[in-house]
Amino acid sequence: MTRIGLISDTHGFLDEKVFEYFQDCDEVWHAGDWGEGVAARLTAESGRTVKGVFGNIDGVSIRNEFPEQLVFMCEEVKVMIRHISGSPPRYNPETTKKLAIHKPQLLVCGHSHILKIMYDNKIDCLYMNPGAAGKQGWHKVRTLIRFIIDGKEIKNCEVIELGKR
């Protein structure tokens, strides 16, 4: 069983509450647009394995540390993380190509600042966008997600509101 904390679009702001919500997580995944200092702080202070991708606002230091796309196995679930992907059923062309190649069971993205979790029956894939945890953007409430991967199952998904932007 792997407990995951999922966050995105921090844009340089990392709420102290994130550490409280992620304290029981085994891994933290960030879906891009970290902003300055967030990756180092999240890695150092959470004490967890941190995985992620760079976003469109991220500079050279983040782009040197994190890829544009990450595909990996978490237990028996193939995961694909991209910052910009579109959403079901309208993925952007690059994501559509990568989905056909990798055939993940879980697609994680950010960018839109819109919290969305839905199953895409057409490609047999769960789509997760944790919304935005930072203070920049048009979203009204800062959000993140916690969930568990247990073997082939993705379960116990919790949406957490961090407060107003």
N, C-alpha and C positions, 0 to 999 in steps of 0.2 A: 504494500500500500504506500503510495506517494501522495503527500499533501502538497498542493501547489497554491501559491499566492500569485495572482496575475494582475499586472498593472501596466498602464500605458500613458503616454502623453503627459508626462510630469513637467516638461518644459522648464526644468531647473528648480522645481519646487517639490520637496518631499515632506509631506505631513508627518509629524511625530507618531500619529496614530497608526501609520502603516506598519511600524515595527511591532506594535501591540497586536494588530490583526494578523500579522504574518509570523508571530512567535512560535506557533505550533506547525508551521509549514516546513517541509523538507527542502523545497526548492522555491525560488522566486523567478518568475518569467516576466520580462519587460518587452512590450510590443512596439518599442521605438518612440522617438521624440523625447529622449531622456533629458536633454539640456545639461548645462555644465554642473559638474559635481555630483549628480545623482547616482551614477554608476558606482563611483568609488565609495560613496557613503552607504549605498544600499548593500554593497558587498561587505564592507567593513563592519557596519553596525548590525546587519541582520544575522551574520554568521552562517548564512545559508548559501547553497549553490545558486548562483545567479546566471540565468541564460537570457539572451535577448538578441534583438536586431536593432540596427540603426534606423532612424526615421529621417524625414526630409529636412528637419531643422538641425540635425546633429552635425557637429563639426568633425574635423579630422581625428581628434583623439577618440571619439566614440566610434567612428567609422574604422579606425585601426583596431579597435578592440572587439567590435561586434559586426557580424556579416549583414548583408541586406536580407538574406533569407536563411532560416535555420530549419533543417529537417532532421529529426532524431526519434528514437524510440523511448518512450517512457513506459516502463513495464511492457505490456503487449499492445500499446497504442502508438501508432505512427502519428507524430505531431509535425505540423508545418507552421512556422511563424514568419509573417511578413508584416511590415508596417502598413503598407498600402495594398489593399487587395480588392476593394469593392466588397459587396456582400451578396448573399444569395438572393435571387438567382443571377445577379448581374456582377460578376467578377470582372476585373480589368483583364485585358488580353494576356499580359504576362502571367498573372495569377492563374488564369484558365489553363495556360500551357503547363505551368508547374503542377497544378492539381492533377492534370492528366498523366504527367510523368510519375509523380510521387504517390498519388492515391492515399493521402492521409485520412485517418479517422477523425482527426481534430485539426481545424484550421484556426489559428489565433492571429488577430490583427489589431491595429489601432487606427490612428490617423483621423477618423471621422469625428471623434469625441462623442460618438453615439453608442451607448451601452446596448449591446444586442447579443442574445444567445438564441440560436435556432438551429434546428437540424435540417440539413439539405438532403432530402431524400434522393434527389437526382444523382448525387455523387456519393451518397452514404457517408456523410461527413458532418460532424458537429462544428458549427461556426461560433466562435466567441470573440467579442470585442468588449474589453472591460470599460469602455468609455474613457474619460480623462481624469487623472488624479491630480493634475496640476491646476494652476490658477489662470493660465492663459487660454483663451479660446471663447467660444460662444456658449458652451455648456453651462447649465445653471447649478448642477450638483456634481461634486467630485466623487468618482466611484472606482471601485476595484472589485475583483472576484476572488473567492477561495473555492477550491474544489479538490476532489480526490480522484486519482487514477488507481484502480485496484485490479490488476490483471488486465482484462480487456474492457473493464467497465470504467466509465467516466460518471462520477456520482457526487452527491452531497454538494451541489453547486450553491454557493451563497453570494448574493450581490450585497456589497457593503457600501453604504453612503458615508463619505468622509465629511460632508458638510457643504455649504454653499461655496461657490467659486469666489 
